[in-house]
Amino acid sequence: MVIYTDYITPSRTLETISSEGSNEYLYIYNYEGIHYRLFIGLLELTEFFESGTEPKYDFTDEGDLDLFLGEYLKDINSF
């Protein structure tokens, strides 16, 4: 579930998401709708903006991102 969308520029957004019942937050940096970087936690996001450290997960297709998120969120809800 998307909790918040921050519009950095008209073509760049940062979405904060969390699964219902979870206190874990994920962050998606959407660059022009063609490149999606997924950050697992605030530290990973901060390192990207401060030092350019790439996240573990990135996607060039929104459908692939959605599939990954569905599985990832299902896994964290199973604990």
PDB file with one MODEL, atoms N, CA, C and O in Angstrom:
MODEL        1
ATOM      1  N   MET A   1       0.841  -1.164   0.000  1.00  0.00           N
ATOM      2  CA  MET A   1       0.000   0.000   0.000  1.00  0.00           C
ATOM      3  C   MET A   1       0.892   1.234   0.000  1.00  0.00           C
ATOM      4  O   MET A   1       1.819   1.327   0.804  1.00  0.00           O
ATOM      5  N   VAL A   2       0.622   2.178  -0.890  1.00  0.00           N
ATOM      6  CA  VAL A   2       1.377   3.427  -0.934  1.00  0.00           C
ATOM      7  C   VAL A   2       0.887   4.316   0.192  1.00  0.00           C
ATOM      8  O   VAL A   2      -0.309   4.570   0.330  1.00  0.00           O
ATOM      9  N   ILE A   3       1.826   4.781   0.990  1.00  0.00           N
ATOM     10  CA  ILE A   3       1.492   5.650   2.105  1.00  0.00           C
ATOM     11  C   ILE A   3       1.619   7.112   1.699  1.00  0.00           C
ATOM     12  O   ILE A   3       0.804   7.953   2.080  1.00  0.00           O
ATOM     13  N   TYR A   4       2.661   7.399   0.915  1.00  0.00           N
ATOM     14  CA  TYR A   4       2.943   8.786   0.581  1.00  0.00           C
ATOM     15  C   TYR A   4       3.713   8.849  -0.731  1.00  0.00           C
ATOM     16  O   TYR A   4       4.579   8.011  -0.984  1.00  0.00           O
ATOM     17  N   THR A   5       3.407   9.828  -1.559  1.00  0.00           N
ATOM     18  CA  THR A   5       4.160  10.079  -2.781  1.00  0.00           C
ATOM     19  C   THR A   5       4.677  11.499  -2.734  1.00  0.00           C
ATOM     20  O   THR A   5       3.904  12.446  -2.593  1.00  0.00           O
ATOM     21  N   ASP A   6       5.992  11.647  -2.853  1.00  0.00           N
ATOM     22  CA  ASP A   6       6.633  12.962  -2.860  1.00  0.00           C
ATOM     23  C   ASP A   6       7.096  13.245  -4.282  1.00  0.00           C
ATOM     24  O   ASP A   6       7.850  12.462  -4.859  1.00  0.00           O
ATOM     25  N   TYR A   7       6.649  14.357  -4.847  1.00  0.00           N
ATOM     26  CA  TYR A   7       7.047  14.743  -6.199  1.00  0.00           C
ATOM     27  C   TYR A   7       8.302  15.600  -6.115  1.00  0.00           C
ATOM     28  O   TYR A   7       8.240  16.780  -5.768  1.00  0.00           O
ATOM     29  N   ILE A   8       9.451  14.989  -6.438  1.00  0.00           N
ATOM     30  CA  ILE A   8      10.733  15.688  -6.390  1.00  0.00           C
ATOM     31  C   ILE A   8      10.803  16.688  -7.540  1.00  0.00           C
ATOM     32  O   ILE A   8      11.160  17.849  -7.339  1.00  0.00           O
ATOM     33  N   THR A   9      10.468  16.241  -8.723  1.00  0.00           N
ATOM     34  CA  THR A   9      10.284  17.074  -9.915  1.00  0.00           C
ATOM     35  C   THR A   9       9.062  16.495 -10.618  1.00  0.00           C
ATOM     36  O   THR A   9       8.565  15.447 -10.205  1.00  0.00           O
ATOM     37  N   PRO A  10       8.562  17.148 -11.670  1.00  0.00           N
ATOM     38  CA  PRO A  10       7.396  16.572 -12.352  1.00  0.00           C
ATOM     39  C   PRO A  10       7.624  15.153 -12.888  1.00  0.00           C
ATOM     40  O   PRO A  10       6.665  14.402 -13.064  1.00  0.00           O
ATOM     41  N   SER A  11       8.871  14.783 -13.148  1.00  0.00           N
ATOM     42  CA  SER A  11       9.139  13.454 -13.716  1.00  0.00           C
ATOM     43  C   SER A  11       9.859  12.514 -12.752  1.00  0.00           C
ATOM     44  O   SER A  11      10.298  11.435 -13.150  1.00  0.00           O
ATOM     45  N   ARG A  12       9.981  12.912 -11.499  1.00  0.00           N
ATOM     46  CA  ARG A  12      10.648  12.067 -10.497  1.00  0.00           C
ATOM     47  C   ARG A  12       9.834  12.058  -9.214  1.00  0.00           C
ATOM     48  O   ARG A  12       9.483  13.103  -8.666  1.00  0.00           O
ATOM     49  N   THR A  13       9.540  10.838  -8.748  1.00  0.00           N
ATOM     50  CA  THR A  13       8.780  10.715  -7.508  1.00  0.00           C
ATOM     51  C   THR A  13       9.479   9.763  -6.549  1.00  0.00           C
ATOM     52  O   THR A  13      10.294   8.929  -6.945  1.00  0.00           O
ATOM     53  N   LEU A  14       9.139   9.912  -5.294  1.00  0.00           N
ATOM     54  CA  LEU A  14       9.604   9.006  -4.255  1.00  0.00           C
ATOM     55  C   LEU A  14       8.368   8.523  -3.512  1.00  0.00           C
ATOM     56  O   LEU A  14       7.673   9.307  -2.865  1.00  0.00           O
ATOM     57  N   GLU A  15       8.098   7.222  -3.610  1.00  0.00           N
ATOM     58  CA  GLU A  15       6.937   6.640  -2.947  1.00  0.00           C
ATOM     59  C   GLU A  15       7.382   5.903  -1.693  1.00  0.00           C
ATOM     60  O   GLU A  15       8.369   5.168  -1.705  1.00  0.00           O
ATOM     61  N   THR A  16       6.650   6.109  -0.626  1.00  0.00           N
ATOM     62  CA  THR A  16       6.856   5.366   0.610  1.00  0.00           C
ATOM     63  C   THR A  16       5.735   4.348   0.691  1.00  0.00           C
ATOM     64  O   THR A  16       4.558   4.701   0.619  1.00  0.00           O
ATOM     65  N   ILE A  17       6.105   3.077   0.844  1.00  0.00           N
ATOM     66  CA  ILE A  17       5.088   2.029   0.911  1.00  0.00           C
ATOM     67  C   ILE A  17       5.344   1.127   2.109  1.00  0.00           C
ATOM     68  O   ILE A  17       6.459   1.024   2.618  1.00  0.00           O
ATOM     69  N   SER A  18       4.282   0.486   2.531  1.00  0.00           N
ATOM     70  CA  SER A  18       4.363  -0.483   3.616  1.00  0.00           C
ATOM     71  C   SER A  18       3.227  -1.471   3.431  1.00  0.00           C
ATOM     72  O   SER A  18       2.192  -1.151   2.846  1.00  0.00           O
ATOM     73  N   SER A  19       3.430  -2.649   3.928  1.00  0.00           N
ATOM     74  CA  SER A  19       2.384  -3.653   3.885  1.00  0.00           C
ATOM     75  C   SER A  19       1.531  -3.520   5.138  1.00  0.00           C
ATOM     76  O   SER A  19       2.034  -3.195   6.213  1.00  0.00           O
ATOM     77  N   GLU A  20       0.260  -3.770   4.991  1.00  0.00           N
ATOM     78  CA  GLU A  20      -0.638  -3.691   6.128  1.00  0.00           C
ATOM     79  C   GLU A  20      -0.173  -4.638   7.227  1.00  0.00           C
ATOM     80  O   GLU A  20       0.095  -5.813   6.976  1.00  0.00           O
ATOM     81  N   GLY A  21      -0.082  -4.121   8.438  1.00  0.00           N
ATOM     82  CA  GLY A  21       0.345  -4.929   9.565  1.00  0.00           C
ATOM     83  C   GLY A  21       1.849  -5.017   9.732  1.00  0.00           C
ATOM     84  O   GLY A  21       2.329  -5.702  10.636  1.00  0.00           O
ATOM     85  N   SER A  22       2.601  -4.338   8.881  1.00  0.00           N
ATOM     86  CA  SER A  22       4.062  -4.366   8.961  1.00  0.00           C
ATOM     87  C   SER A  22       4.566  -2.980   9.331  1.00  0.00           C
ATOM     88  O   SER A  22       3.984  -1.968   8.939  1.00  0.00           O
ATOM     89  N   ASN A  23       5.655  -2.946  10.091  1.00  0.00           N
ATOM     90  CA  ASN A  23       6.262  -1.654  10.397  1.00  0.00           C
ATOM     91  C   ASN A  23       7.507  -1.413   9.541  1.00  0.00           C
ATOM     92  O   ASN A  23       8.297  -0.515   9.830  1.00  0.00           O
ATOM     93  N   GLU A  24       7.678  -2.213   8.495  1.00  0.00           N
ATOM     94  CA  GLU A  24       8.791  -2.050   7.565  1.00  0.00           C
ATOM     95  C   GLU A  24       8.346  -1.156   6.410  1.00  0.00           C
ATOM     96  O   GLU A  24       7.275  -1.349   5.836  1.00  0.00           O
ATOM     97  N   TYR A  25       9.185  -0.176   6.081  1.00  0.00           N
ATOM     98  CA  TYR A  25       8.889   0.737   4.986  1.00  0.00           C
ATOM     99  C   TYR A  25       9.839   0.495   3.829  1.00  0.00           C
ATOM    100  O   TYR A  25      11.025   0.227   4.020  1.00  0.00           O
ATOM    101  N   LEU A  26       9.293   0.595   2.623  1.00  0.00           N
ATOM    102  CA  LEU A  26      10.069   0.498   1.394  1.00  0.00           C
ATOM    103  C   LEU A  26       9.917   1.821   0.665  1.00  0.00           C
ATOM    104  O   LEU A  26       8.915   2.521   0.817  1.00  0.00           O
ATOM    105  N   TYR A  27      10.923   2.152  -0.125  1.00  0.00           N
ATOM    106  CA  TYR A  27      10.911   3.417  -0.845  1.00  0.00           C
ATOM    107  C   TYR A  27      11.193   3.144  -2.317  1.00  0.00           C
ATOM    108  O   TYR A  27      12.123   2.409  -2.650  1.00  0.00           O
ATOM    109  N   ILE A  28      10.394   3.732  -3.190  1.00  0.00           N
ATOM    110  CA  ILE A  28      10.584   3.569  -4.630  1.00  0.00           C
ATOM    111  C   ILE A  28      10.874   4.930  -5.236  1.00  0.00           C
ATOM    112  O   ILE A  28      10.065   5.853  -5.148  1.00  0.00           O
ATOM    113  N   TYR A  29      12.043   5.037  -5.851  1.00  0.00           N
ATOM    114  CA  TYR A  29      12.414   6.242  -6.580  1.00  0.00           C
ATOM    115  C   TYR A  29      12.092   5.989  -8.044  1.00  0.00           C
ATOM    116  O   TYR A  29      12.693   5.121  -8.678  1.00  0.00           O
ATOM    117  N   ASN A  30      11.154   6.740  -8.572  1.00  0.00           N
ATOM    118  CA  ASN A  30      10.674   6.577  -9.944  1.00  0.00           C
ATOM    119  C   ASN A  30      11.289   7.684 -10.788  1.00  0.00           C
ATOM    120  O   ASN A  30      10.975   8.861 -10.613  1.00  0.00           O
ATOM    121  N   TYR A  31      12.164   7.297 -11.698  1.00  0.00           N
ATOM    122  CA  TYR A  31      12.825   8.253 -12.578  1.00  0.00           C
ATOM    123  C   TYR A  31      12.149   8.229 -13.945  1.00  0.00           C
ATOM    124  O   TYR A  31      12.359   7.310 -14.737  1.00  0.00           O
ATOM    125  N   GLU A  32      11.347   9.234 -14.209  1.00  0.00           N
ATOM    126  CA  GLU A  32      10.688   9.443 -15.496  1.00  0.00           C
ATOM    127  C   GLU A  32       9.820   8.268 -15.953  1.00  0.00           C
ATOM    128  O   GLU A  32       9.542   8.133 -17.144  1.00  0.00           O
ATOM    129  N   GLY A  33       9.396   7.430 -15.029  1.00  0.00           N
ATOM    130  CA  GLY A  33       8.542   6.304 -15.382  1.00  0.00           C
ATOM    131  C   GLY A  33       9.243   5.213 -16.171  1.00  0.00           C
ATOM    132  O   GLY A  33       8.593   4.324 -16.722  1.00  0.00           O
ATOM    133  N   ILE A  34      10.584   5.279 -16.228  1.00  0.00           N
ATOM    134  CA  ILE A  34      11.341   4.278 -16.988  1.00  0.00           C
ATOM    135  C   ILE A  34      12.381   3.552 -16.151  1.00  0.00           C
ATOM    136  O   ILE A  34      12.941   2.549 -16.594  1.00  0.00           O
ATOM    137  N   HIS A  35      12.643   4.040 -14.956  1.00  0.00           N
ATOM    138  CA  HIS A  35      13.636   3.403 -14.091  1.00  0.00           C
ATOM    139  C   HIS A  35      13.146   3.520 -12.654  1.00  0.00           C
ATOM    140  O   HIS A  35      12.884   4.614 -12.155  1.00  0.00           O
ATOM    141  N   TYR A  36      13.031   2.380 -12.011  1.00  0.00           N
ATOM    142  CA  TYR A  36      12.510   2.315 -10.650  1.00  0.00           C
ATOM    143  C   TYR A  36      13.571   1.715  -9.742  1.00  0.00           C
ATOM    144  O   TYR A  36      14.032   0.597  -9.973  1.00  0.00           O
ATOM    145  N   ARG A  37      13.956   2.450  -8.718  1.00  0.00           N
ATOM    146  CA  ARG A  37      14.908   1.936  -7.730  1.00  0.00           C
ATOM    147  C   ARG A  37      14.131   1.643  -6.448  1.00  0.00           C
ATOM    148  O   ARG A  37      13.382   2.487  -5.956  1.00  0.00           O
ATOM    149  N   LEU A  38      14.317   0.453  -5.922  1.00  0.00           N
ATOM    150  CA  LEU A  38      13.617   0.031  -4.711  1.00  0.00           C
ATOM    151  C   LEU A  38      14.608  -0.013  -3.562  1.00  0.00           C
ATOM    152  O   LEU A  38      15.621  -0.711  -3.625  1.00  0.00           O
ATOM    153  N   PHE A  39      14.309   0.737  -2.514  1.00  0.00           N
ATOM    154  CA  PHE A  39      15.176   0.816  -1.343  1.00  0.00           C
ATOM    155  C   PHE A  39      14.506   0.112  -0.174  1.00  0.00           C
ATOM    156  O   PHE A  39      13.357   0.395   0.165  1.00  0.00           O
ATOM    157  N   ILE A  40      15.237  -0.800   0.430  1.00  0.00           N
ATOM    158  CA  ILE A  40      14.747  -1.528   1.594  1.00  0.00           C
ATOM    159  C   ILE A  40      15.248  -0.782   2.828  1.00  0.00           C
ATOM    160  O   ILE A  40      16.313  -1.087   3.364  1.00  0.00           O
ATOM    161  N   GLY A  41      14.480   0.181   3.258  1.00  0.00           N
ATOM    162  CA  GLY A  41      14.831   0.940   4.443  1.00  0.00           C
ATOM    163  C   GLY A  41      15.386   2.321   4.140  1.00  0.00           C
ATOM    164  O   GLY A  41      15.876   2.601   3.046  1.00  0.00           O
ATOM    165  N   LEU A  42      15.291   3.164   5.142  1.00  0.00           N
ATOM    166  CA  LEU A  42      15.699   4.560   5.026  1.00  0.00           C
ATOM    167  C   LEU A  42      17.203   4.721   4.864  1.00  0.00           C
ATOM    168  O   LEU A  42      17.648   5.637   4.171  1.00  0.00           O
ATOM    169  N   LEU A  43      17.996   3.857   5.484  1.00  0.00           N
ATOM    170  CA  LEU A  43      19.454   3.954   5.368  1.00  0.00           C
ATOM    171  C   LEU A  43      19.895   3.780   3.917  1.00  0.00           C
ATOM    172  O   LEU A  43      20.716   4.550   3.421  1.00  0.00           O
ATOM    173  N   GLU A  44      19.356   2.779   3.242  1.00  0.00           N
ATOM    174  CA  GLU A  44      19.709   2.539   1.841  1.00  0.00           C
ATOM    175  C   GLU A  44      19.313   3.738   0.970  1.00  0.00           C
ATOM    176  O   GLU A  44      20.060   4.125   0.072  1.00  0.00           O
ATOM    177  N   LEU A  45      18.157   4.316   1.229  1.00  0.00           N
ATOM    178  CA  LEU A  45      17.695   5.490   0.486  1.00  0.00           C
ATOM    179  C   LEU A  45      18.623   6.682   0.722  1.00  0.00           C
ATOM    180  O   LEU A  45      19.002   7.374  -0.223  1.00  0.00           O
ATOM    181  N   THR A  46      18.980   6.915   1.965  1.00  0.00           N
ATOM    182  CA  THR A  46      19.872   8.024   2.312  1.00  0.00           C
ATOM    183  C   THR A  46      21.228   7.865   1.650  1.00  0.00           C
ATOM    184  O   THR A  46      21.785   8.838   1.142  1.00  0.00           O
ATOM    185  N   GLU A  47      21.771   6.651   1.649  1.00  0.00           N
ATOM    186  CA  GLU A  47      23.072   6.408   1.018  1.00  0.00           C
ATOM    187  C   GLU A  47      23.027   6.690  -0.481  1.00  0.00           C
ATOM    188  O   GLU A  47      24.014   7.151  -1.054  1.00  0.00           O
ATOM    189  N   PHE A  48      21.895   6.417  -1.116  1.00  0.00           N
ATOM    190  CA  PHE A  48      21.753   6.700  -2.545  1.00  0.00           C
ATOM    191  C   PHE A  48      21.832   8.202  -2.805  1.00  0.00           C
ATOM    192  O   PHE A  48      22.572   8.641  -3.686  1.00  0.00           O
ATOM    193  N   PHE A  49      21.079   8.984  -2.049  1.00  0.00           N
ATOM    194  CA  PHE A  49      21.049  10.425  -2.289  1.00  0.00           C
ATOM    195  C   PHE A  49      22.320  11.129  -1.814  1.00  0.00           C
ATOM    196  O   PHE A  49      22.711  12.141  -2.395  1.00  0.00           O
ATOM    197  N   GLU A  50      22.965  10.616  -0.779  1.00  0.00           N
ATOM    198  CA  GLU A  50      24.172  11.272  -0.270  1.00  0.00           C
ATOM    199  C   GLU A  50      25.439  10.852  -0.994  1.00  0.00           C
ATOM    200  O   GLU A  50      26.323  11.682  -1.207  1.00  0.00           O
ATOM    201  N   SER A  51      25.552   9.583  -1.377  1.00  0.00           N
ATOM    202  CA  SER A  51      26.820   9.129  -1.960  1.00  0.00           C
ATOM    203  C   SER A  51      26.661   8.386  -3.283  1.00  0.00           C
ATOM    204  O   SER A  51      27.647   7.918  -3.852  1.00  0.00           O
ATOM    205  N   GLY A  52      25.430   8.274  -3.775  1.00  0.00           N
ATOM    206  CA  GLY A  52      25.218   7.619  -5.063  1.00  0.00           C
ATOM    207  C   GLY A  52      25.261   6.106  -5.026  1.00  0.00           C
ATOM    208  O   GLY A  52      25.345   5.469  -6.076  1.00  0.00           O
ATOM    209  N   THR A  53      25.205   5.513  -3.841  1.00  0.00           N
ATOM    210  CA  THR A  53      25.215   4.057  -3.707  1.00  0.00           C
ATOM    211  C   THR A  53      23.921   3.482  -4.275  1.00  0.00           C
ATOM    212  O   THR A  53      22.828   3.822  -3.823  1.00  0.00           O
ATOM    213  N   GLU A  54      24.055   2.613  -5.261  1.00  0.00           N
ATOM    214  CA  GLU A  54      22.875   2.029  -5.898  1.00  0.00           C
ATOM    215  C   GLU A  54      22.218   1.007  -4.971  1.00  0.00           C
ATOM    216  O   GLU A  54      22.908   0.314  -4.223  1.00  0.00           O
ATOM    217  N   PRO A  55      20.885   0.911  -5.019  1.00  0.00           N
ATOM    218  CA  PRO A  55      20.187  -0.071  -4.194  1.00  0.00           C
ATOM    219  C   PRO A  55      20.367  -1.480  -4.750  1.00  0.00           C
ATOM    220  O   PRO A  55      20.834  -1.672  -5.873  1.00  0.00           O
ATOM    221  N   LYS A  56      19.990  -2.441  -3.945  1.00  0.00           N
ATOM    222  CA  LYS A  56      20.082  -3.845  -4.354  1.00  0.00           C
ATOM    223  C   LYS A  56      19.118  -4.158  -5.497  1.00  0.00           C
ATOM    224  O   LYS A  56      19.413  -5.000  -6.345  1.00  0.00           O
ATOM    225  N   TYR A  57      17.973  -3.486  -5.521  1.00  0.00           N
ATOM    226  CA  TYR A  57      16.943  -3.784  -6.513  1.00  0.00           C
ATOM    227  C   TYR A  57      16.660  -2.565  -7.390  1.00  0.00           C
ATOM    228  O   TYR A  57      16.443  -1.462  -6.888  1.00  0.00           O
ATOM    229  N   ASP A  58      16.666  -2.778  -8.697  1.00  0.00           N
ATOM    230  CA  ASP A  58      16.181  -1.740  -9.608  1.00  0.00           C
ATOM    231  C   ASP A  58      15.513  -2.400 -10.804  1.00  0.00           C
ATOM    232  O   ASP A  58      15.841  -3.526 -11.178  1.00  0.00           O
ATOM    233  N   PHE A  59      14.584  -1.687 -11.389  1.00  0.00           N
ATOM    234  CA  PHE A  59      13.742  -2.234 -12.447  1.00  0.00           C
ATOM    235  C   PHE A  59      13.580  -1.206 -13.557  1.00  0.00           C
ATOM    236  O   PHE A  59      13.568  -0.001 -13.307  1.00  0.00           O
ATOM    237  N   THR A  60      13.457  -1.694 -14.780  1.00  0.00           N
ATOM    238  CA  THR A  60      13.162  -0.810 -15.907  1.00  0.00           C
ATOM    239  C   THR A  60      11.746  -1.040 -16.418  1.00  0.00           C
ATOM    240  O   THR A  60      11.326  -0.432 -17.403  1.00  0.00           O
ATOM    241  N   ASP A  61      11.022  -1.911 -15.753  1.00  0.00           N
ATOM    242  CA  ASP A  61       9.646  -2.209 -16.134  1.00  0.00           C
ATOM    243  C   ASP A  61       8.768  -2.167 -14.885  1.00  0.00           C
ATOM    244  O   ASP A  61       9.036  -2.870 -13.910  1.00  0.00           O
ATOM    245  N   GLU A  62       7.731  -1.351 -14.915  1.00  0.00           N
ATOM    246  CA  GLU A  62       6.865  -1.210 -13.749  1.00  0.00           C
ATOM    247  C   GLU A  62       6.160  -2.519 -13.400  1.00  0.00           C
ATOM    248  O   GLU A  62       5.908  -2.793 -12.226  1.00  0.00           O
ATOM    249  N   GLY A  63       5.845  -3.320 -14.402  1.00  0.00           N
ATOM    250  CA  GLY A  63       5.218  -4.618 -14.159  1.00  0.00           C
ATOM    251  C   GLY A  63       6.126  -5.546 -13.372  1.00  0.00           C
ATOM    252  O   GLY A  63       5.668  -6.252 -12.473  1.00  0.00           O
ATOM    253  N   ASP A  64       7.418  -5.550 -13.706  1.00  0.00           N
ATOM    254  CA  ASP A  64       8.384  -6.368 -12.956  1.00  0.00           C
ATOM    255  C   ASP A  64       8.486  -5.893 -11.511  1.00  0.00           C
ATOM    256  O   ASP A  64       8.568  -6.704 -10.588  1.00  0.00           O
ATOM    257  N   LEU A  65       8.481  -4.585 -11.320  1.00  0.00           N
ATOM    258  CA  LEU A  65       8.509  -4.029  -9.965  1.00  0.00           C
ATOM    259  C   LEU A  65       7.284  -4.485  -9.186  1.00  0.00           C
ATOM    260  O   LEU A  65       7.404  -4.927  -8.043  1.00  0.00           O
ATOM    261  N   ASP A  66       6.110  -4.382  -9.794  1.00  0.00           N
ATOM    262  CA  ASP A  66       4.876  -4.786  -9.119  1.00  0.00           C
ATOM    263  C   ASP A  66       4.887  -6.265  -8.738  1.00  0.00           C
ATOM    264  O   ASP A  66       4.470  -6.627  -7.638  1.00  0.00           O
ATOM    265  N   LEU A  67       5.361  -7.115  -9.641  1.00  0.00           N
ATOM    266  CA  LEU A  67       5.458  -8.549  -9.333  1.00  0.00           C
ATOM    267  C   LEU A  67       6.402  -8.796  -8.163  1.00  0.00           C
ATOM    268  O   LEU A  67       6.086  -9.563  -7.253  1.00  0.00           O
ATOM    269  N   PHE A  68       7.562  -8.145  -8.188  1.00  0.00           N
ATOM    270  CA  PHE A  68       8.527  -8.300  -7.109  1.00  0.00           C
ATOM    271  C   PHE A  68       7.930  -7.831  -5.785  1.00  0.00           C
ATOM    272  O   PHE A  68       8.048  -8.519  -4.771  1.00  0.00           O
ATOM    273  N   LEU A  69       7.293  -6.670  -5.793  1.00  0.00           N
ATOM    274  CA  LEU A  69       6.701  -6.140  -4.561  1.00  0.00           C
ATOM    275  C   LEU A  69       5.626  -7.069  -4.007  1.00  0.00           C
ATOM    276  O   LEU A  69       5.545  -7.272  -2.796  1.00  0.00           O
ATOM    277  N   GLY A  70       4.811  -7.627  -4.879  1.00  0.00           N
ATOM    278  CA  GLY A  70       3.779  -8.559  -4.428  1.00  0.00           C
ATOM    279  C   GLY A  70       4.373  -9.730  -3.674  1.00  0.00           C
ATOM    280  O   GLY A  70       3.874 -10.111  -2.615  1.00  0.00           O
ATOM    281  N   GLU A  71       5.437 -10.302  -4.214  1.00  0.00           N
ATOM    282  CA  GLU A  71       6.103 -11.431  -3.554  1.00  0.00           C
ATOM    283  C   GLU A  71       6.828 -10.986  -2.287  1.00  0.00           C
ATOM    284  O   GLU A  71       6.757 -11.664  -1.262  1.00  0.00           O
ATOM    285  N   TYR A  72       7.516  -9.867  -2.350  1.00  0.00           N
ATOM    286  CA  TYR A  72       8.284  -9.379  -1.203  1.00  0.00           C
ATOM    287  C   TYR A  72       7.355  -9.070  -0.032  1.00  0.00           C
ATOM    288  O   TYR A  72       7.621  -9.476   1.099  1.00  0.00           O
ATOM    289  N   LEU A  73       6.278  -8.359  -0.303  1.00  0.00           N
ATOM    290  CA  LEU A  73       5.352  -8.000   0.769  1.00  0.00           C
ATOM    291  C   LEU A  73       4.635  -9.228   1.318  1.00  0.00           C
ATOM    292  O   LEU A  73       4.338  -9.286   2.511  1.00  0.00           O
ATOM    293  N   LYS A  74       4.356 -10.204   0.467  1.00  0.00           N
ATOM    294  CA  LYS A  74       3.744 -11.454   0.935  1.00  0.00           C
ATOM    295  C   LYS A  74       4.703 -12.175   1.882  1.00  0.00           C
ATOM    296  O   LYS A  74       4.284 -12.713   2.906  1.00  0.00           O
ATOM    297  N   ASP A  75       5.993 -12.183   1.534  1.00  0.00           N
ATOM    298  CA  ASP A  75       6.999 -12.847   2.370  1.00  0.00           C
ATOM    299  C   ASP A  75       7.138 -12.188   3.734  1.00  0.00           C
ATOM    300  O   ASP A  75       7.224 -12.888   4.743  1.00  0.00           O
ATOM    301  N   ILE A  76       7.163 -10.847   3.792  1.00  0.00           N
ATOM    302  CA  ILE A  76       7.339 -10.205   5.099  1.00  0.00           C
ATOM    303  C   ILE A  76       6.083 -10.329   5.949  1.00  0.00           C
ATOM    304  O   ILE A  76       6.164 -10.268   7.176  1.00  0.00           O
ATOM    305  N   ASN A  77       4.930 -10.501   5.322  1.00  0.00           N
ATOM    306  CA  ASN A  77       3.694 -10.692   6.086  1.00  0.00           C
ATOM    307  C   ASN A  77       3.559 -12.104   6.630  1.00  0.00           C
ATOM    308  O   ASN A  77       2.730 -12.350   7.506  1.00  0.00           O
ATOM    309  N   SER A  78       4.364 -13.039   6.125  1.00  0.00           N
ATOM    310  CA  SER A  78       4.258 -14.422   6.592  1.00  0.00           C
ATOM    311  C   SER A  78       4.995 -14.644   7.910  1.00  0.00           C
ATOM    312  O   SER A  78       4.889 -15.719   8.501  1.00  0.00           O
ATOM    313  N   PHE A  79       5.735 -13.648   8.375  1.00  0.00           N
ATOM    314  CA  PHE A  79       6.473 -13.795   9.644  1.00  0.00           C
ATOM    315  C   PHE A  79       5.640 -13.381  10.812  1.00  0.00           C
ATOM    316  O   PHE A  79       6.103 -13.441  11.952  1.00  0.00           O
TER     317      PHE A  79
ENDMDL
END
